[in-house]
Amino acid sequence: MTYIDGFVVAVPTANREAYKKHAASTAAVFKEYGALKVVECWGNDVPEGKVTSFTMAVQRKDDETVVFSWITWPSREKRDEAWKAVMADPRMQPGENPMPFDGKRLIYGGFETILEV
């Protein structure tokens, strides 16, 4: 089955277009190194939680929007191999493609697919 990298981040709402540009350029790099799909979702119905929530997890500020993203890989092995190449790629360096958000509040993880319908 496929392998998924998932991401949640708070992006300044004013940076929506900059984020879309950044996401499109990084998606091209991920696809070049074997990603099957890259999906970026701009939050528009992300409720505040009482115990936990997306907004709390990324410490969203009033002028920010939660973005939920994922990358689909053919396997964990392909993902691990690709990440090494992606991180070494000059197009992914901050000077070449700066992040339009606070990367310290990005949460991410890798997930083994157990059901795909």
Secondary structure, 3 states (H helix, E strand, C coil): CCEEEEEEEEEEHHHHHHHHHHHHHHHHHHHHCCCCEEEEEECCCCCCCCCCCHHHHCCCCCCEEEEEEEEEECCHHHHHHHHHHHHHCHHHCCCCCCCCCCHHHCEEEEEECCCCC
